[in-house]
Amino acid sequence: MRTDLAVIGAGPAGLAAALAADRRGLRVALVDAAPEPGGQFYRQPAAGLRAERPQALHHQWRTWVGLRDRLATSSVRVLSEHHVWCVERTPDGPAVHALLGPEQEKPAEVRATAVLLATGGYETVLPFPGWTLPGVVTAGGAQAMLKGGLVVPGRTAVVAGTGPLLLPVATGLAAAGVRVAALVESADPGRLLRHAGALAGKLPEGAGYAARLLRHRVPFLARHTVVRAHGDTRLTGVTVAALDAHGRVRPGTERRLPCDTLAVSHGMLPHTDLAESLGCRLDGLTVAVDAEQRTDVPGVWAAGEATGVGGAALALAEGHIAGRSIAARLRGTVPDPGEWAPAARARARMRGYAAALDAAYAPPAHWTDRVTDDTVVCRCEEVTAGTVREALALGAGDARTVKLLTRAGMGWCQGRMCEPAVAGLAGCEPAPSRRPFARPVPLGVLAEQHEQHTERGPS
């Protein structure tokens, strides 16, 4: 199909951009892998589940209802279950290539004059002994089960790691009837206090979560970490311990918490695969954009977590700005920033919050000390920490060299899960990985693409 604007990702940023552009007369296709729009933040239970109070699972229900209702009355064409694996630059504009449905075998193509990358982010989980046991899930995974399936991962849970995501996950599980044995946060509360001024606007939200934790009698263990997960065929408990000011375990503070679920997260990373394959400039691990959310590649905009993890409110503001900018640029006019001044002010405020939260929440500096040699680091290729350390002893000094020597990162996920851990063990910062495709693609689809290119001739 042909359209003016292809928006990839139907989360907060993609929805805001699609609606802003549609309102200004553009033909918009909203392309997303999920069965329904909303993304992770606005994930909804399937209609067949007949949820009586879905609003109980959401922090910003009114905002979602407004977006949903506006989308229903708009001219935006929603392309659900379209798994985008590549965006190709052609003389006629971007060509979005996707795989259809749950099987992801049949190809689809959307050609557009402009594309907005609202691809979101993904969770980071750093390894520890026992983290591969059944019953250990990501915090976002536990939240997705609850929001999308109205199911809980277990009866007794520990929520652990670091970052603001732990709060809604712990309170959500507790409200659903799960006994939350503890919320284990490795960050020092003092770091939050040092950024209290920058986070003043977030205090009511934080107080609300604190009140709910108290109401459900959830113990909060600050400056603690999970040392080990226990169990043979599945999780039976975790050992937690206190951390000193340097991020090392304080001897004698270990204690065991029985549980059948561990929901763990160590923050979020932006999805940049499509941006990288298009040649967009990155700023560290995020897609670099200007004040209009434009990348340095003509015809390509980006918004939301791909440009920096900062939550739904920031994504909405960036998406709105991007949608208005795209509409003006495709009409051949210079956008007037004054038209989106409120969104720009919200963007600046939310980016300030995000920077403060990034400074306050960080994995313990010495987390690698607790990773035993027999701990699996790369789950796809079953590469252990000991194997990674052997590669380092042979002279590997970065994640890429470790990958070449051990196959860590060469499996199904292409390093999305293990790359931060491998980089941490190697003593270097995570670096962008230029993957040719954003997801696995059947060879038959690639062959068909090659034939079409051959018939069209060089572009």
N, C-alpha and C positions, 0 to 999 in steps of 0.2 A: 504494500500500500504506500501511498504518497501523502505526506502531511507537511505542514509548515514547521511544527516543533514536535520532536520526540522527547518526552520526559522519561528517563530511565529511573524507576524507583517511585513507588506510590506511598512512601512514608510522609511525614510532615512537610519536608522540603519539596518533594515532588508534587504533592497535592496543592500546596500554596502556589507554586510556580504555574502549574497547569491551569488553575482557576484564574490566576491573574492574567495569563496570556489569553485564555479563552474569552475572558470578559472584554478584552481589547481586540477581538475579532480574528485571532489566529486559529487555524485548524490545529488541534492538539491531540496527540496520541500519548496516552499514559501507559507505559510498558512496565509490567511488574511480574515477578515470579510467583507471587502468592495467589491463591484463588480469589481474594478480595482485597481492595485497597486498604491502606492503614499503616502498613509497615509493622515493625516490632512494637513501637510505642502504642499505636492504636489497634493492635491485633484484636480481632473479634472472634467470639466462638461461632462455630458453624451454625447455620440456621436450623439444621436438623436437631441440634442439642436443645433448642427452645429455652435458652437462658432467660430466667425471669428478671434478673437484676444485673445485666452485664455492666452497668455503670459502677457497681461495687468494685470492679477490677481495675478501674481507671482513675488516674489522678486528674485528668483534664477532660472529663466527659463532655462538658458543654462545648468545648472547642471542637472535639471530634464530631459532635452532632451537627455543628454549623458547617464543617467541611463536608461531611457526608451529604447533607441536604443540598448544599450548593453544587456538589459534583453531580447529584442526581438530576438537577434541573439545567445543567450545563450542556454544551455540545462536545465536551471532551470524550474522546473515544478511549475507553478503558480496555486494554489488552492484558487480561489476566493470564496467569500460568505461562508467561513468556519469559524463558530463562535466557537472558542476554549473555552471549559468550564473546562477542566482539563488536566493536563499532569501527567501521571502515571509512577512511577519508576518500571520497570520490570527487571528480570534477563537478558533480551536481549536488554535492553536499554530503553530510554523513549518512551512512547506511548502517542501520542497526540490525545485527544478525542474532536470532534467538532460536531456542529449541522449545517445542510446544509440549505442554502437559506434564503429568507426573513421570512418564517414560523418557521424556527429553530426547526423542529420536527424530521427530519430524521438524524440518527447519521452517522458519518464517523470517521475513525481511520487512523492515520499515525504512523507507527513504524519506529524508527530511531536509529542510533548508538549514535548520539549527537543531542542536541536541543539548539537553540539560542533563548532567550527571548528578543524580541524587541517590547515589548508591549506598549511602549509610556507612555503618561500621560493623566490626565484629569483635567478639570478646577475646581477651587474653587470659589464659590460665597458665601459670607457671608450674612446672612439675614438682612433685614431692612424692616420697615413698607411698605407694598405694593409690595414687590418683587415677589409675586405670581400672579400679574395681567397679563392677556394676553397683550403682547407687550413688556414684560420684557424677554430678552433672554440673554444667555451668549455671551460674545464677540466672543468666538470660534464658537458658534452656528451661529451667524450672518455671520462670515467669511465662514463657511461651506455652508450656503445658497447661498452666492455670488459665491464662487468657484465652487461648485458642481451643483447648480441649476440655476445659472445666474439670481437669484431673490434677491430682497432686502426686509428686514423685515418691512419697512415702508417708509414714505416720509420724516419725520423729526426725527432725532435720537440724543440721548445723549449717548456718550461712556464714561464709568466711571469705577472706581475701582483703581487698581494699577498694574503696571508691564509693561514690554516692548510690550506685545501683543496688548495693546490698540492702539499703534501707527499705525501698519499696518491695523488694523480694521477700525480706523477712516479715514485713507487716502483711504482705499479701498472703503468704503461706499461713501465717498465724490466723488471719481472718478466715481462711478456708478450712480451719480445723486442725491443721498440722501443729504438733507440739514442737516449737522451735527451742531446742535445748540451749542455744547460744547464738548471738551475733558476734562473730570474731573479726575484729577490724585491726589490721596491723599498723595503721597510721597512728601517730601520736596526737591526741586532742590538742596539745599545745600548738601544733602546726596550724590547725584550724583557727585557733584564737589569734595567731599572728596575722591571719588574713581576714579577721572578723570585719574590718572596715569594708573591704572589697566584697564581702559576702553578706552584707547587711540585708540586702533585698531577698536573700535566700533563707533568712532566719525563721520566718513564719512557717515555711515548708518543712524545714528541719525540725522545728518544734512540734509540728503535727505528727511527723513520724515518731519522734521521741515519745509523745503522748500515747500513740498506739502501741509502741513496744512495751511501755509501762502497763497499759491496759491488759495486754496479753501476757504479762510477766515474762518477757523475753530478757534473759541476762545479756548485758552488753559488755564484752571483754575488749576493751581498747588496748592497743599496743600488744596484741597477742597474735599468734599465728598457728596454723595447723602444721604440726611437725610430721604426722604420719596418719594415714588412713588404714584401718584394720579390717581384716576379713579374709576368708578363703575363697568362696565362690561369689560372695557379695559383701557389701559394706556392713560392718557391725558396730563400728565406732571410730572415733578419731582421737588422737592425742593433740592437745593444744598446749602452748607454753607462752610465757610472757617474754617480751623483747626488751633489751636494754636500749639506751639512747642511740647506740650505733647500729641497731637492727640485728643484734645477735641474741640467741636464745639465752635467757637467764637460767643457769643451772638450778635444778631443784624446783622449778615452777611447773613442770609437766603434769598434766592431769588428763585422764581419759573420760570422754563423753560418749556414752552409748547413743547410737543413732543408726537409722537405715538409709539416710539421705544426707549427702554433703553437697550444698549448692555453693560453688566457689567461683570467684572472678577477681582478676587483677587489673581491671580497667578495660578500655576499648581502644581499638585501632581503626583508622579510616580505611574503607575499601577504595583503593586507587587503581585497581587492575585496568579498568577501561580507560581511565585517564592516561595511564602510563603507555598503554598500547597506541593511544592516539598521539603521543608525543607531548602531552601537556607537561609544563614545568611543575616540579614539586618543590614545596617549601618544607624541607625535612621529610616527614612522612605524610604530609597533607598536600592536597592539590592547591597550587597557588592561584589566587584570583584577585581581580581588582575590585574597586568600589561597586561595580555593577555585577559582580560575581562572574565576570568573564575570565576564562583561562587565556593563555597566550596562543592558543590554537584558534584560528578564525572559525566562527560558527559553533563553538563549544563553550558552554557555561557549566558551572558546578555550584552546588549548594548543599547544605546540611553537613552530616558527619564527615563526608569525604574531604571537606575543606577545613576540618577541625572539629573534634568531638566536643559538643557543648550542650546537648539536650534538645528537646522538642521545640522549645520557645525560640531558640536561636535558629534552628532549622526552618521554622515557619517564617521568620523575618528574612532570612537569606533567600528562601524560595520565592517569597513575594517580590523582593527586589529583582531577582533574576527574571521572573516572569514578565515584569513590567519593562525591564531593560530589553529583553528579547523582542517583545512586541514592538517597541519603538524602533529598534535596530532593523528589524525585518520590514518595517514600513518605510525605512530610509530616512528616519529622523534621528536627531540627537536626543537621547533621553534627558529629562529634567529631573535631577536628583531631588528637587524640592517636592516632587510628586510622591516620593516614598520616604520623606523625612521621618515620619514616626517609626517606620520599619528600620530605618538606618540607626535611629537612636536606640531602639530595642536591640539591634544587632550589636552595637558597641557595648551596651550594658551587659548583654549575655556573654559576649566574648570576654569581658572583664571577669565575670563569674567563673567562666570556664578556665581562664588562666589561673585564678586563685585556687580552684579545686585541683587543677593539675599539680600545683605546688604543694598543696596540703596532702594529697593522696598519692603515694608512690609505694611500690613494693619495697620491702625491707632491703637495705643495701647488701646484706650478706645472705640472701635467700639461697644462693648456690651452695653455701656450706652445708646445707641440710639435704641436698640431693645426693643420695647414695649412688655408688657406681652401678648398681643393678636396677636403678630406676629408669624406666623407659622414658625417653625424651621425645623421640619421633615415633608416634604410634603407628603411622602408616607402614613404615619400613622396620619397625621394632628395633630402633637404634637406642642403646642405653647411654646414660651419662658417662659410664666408664669408657665406652667406645669413642665418644666425643672427646673425652680427656686424653685418650691415646692419640687421637688425631692432633690435638694441641701439642702434645709432647713431641710429635713428629715435625712440628713447625707450623701447623695451621694457625693463622692469626686472625681469621675472620670467618663469618658464617658461610660464605661461599666456598672457601677452601675446605672447611669441615664437611660441607655437603658433598664435594667432589671425592673426599676420602672415605666417607661413611655412608652416603646415600640419605642422610638426614635431610628431609625436605623434598625428596624426589617422589613421594607417594601421591595418593589420591588428592590430598588437600594442598599439595604443592607448597608446603611450608607455612601455610596460614596459621596452623596451630602451634608448630614447634619452632618457628624461626625466632621469636623473642627469647625462648629458652636457650636455643643454641647460641644466639648472640650473647646472652648473659653468661653462659658457661665459657664462651670465648673471650669474655671481658671487653666486648665492643658494643656499640649502640646498634639497635636494629636498623637495617637499611632497606630502602624500597627494593622489591624483587620484580624485575621486568619479566612478567609472564606474557607469552603471546596471546593466551586466551584466558578469559575470566572464569571458565569452568571447563570440565572435560567435554569433549565433542566427539561424536561417533565419526569414524573414518569415512563412512559413506557421505556424511554431510560435507566434510572437507573436500572429498572428491567431486561432489556436485558443485561446490563453490569454485573449484579449480576449473571445471568444465565451463561454467558460466563466464569466468574471467577470460578463458581462452577464446570463447565465442565473441565476447565484447571487444577483445583486444586490450592492449595495455592502457591503463588509466593515467 
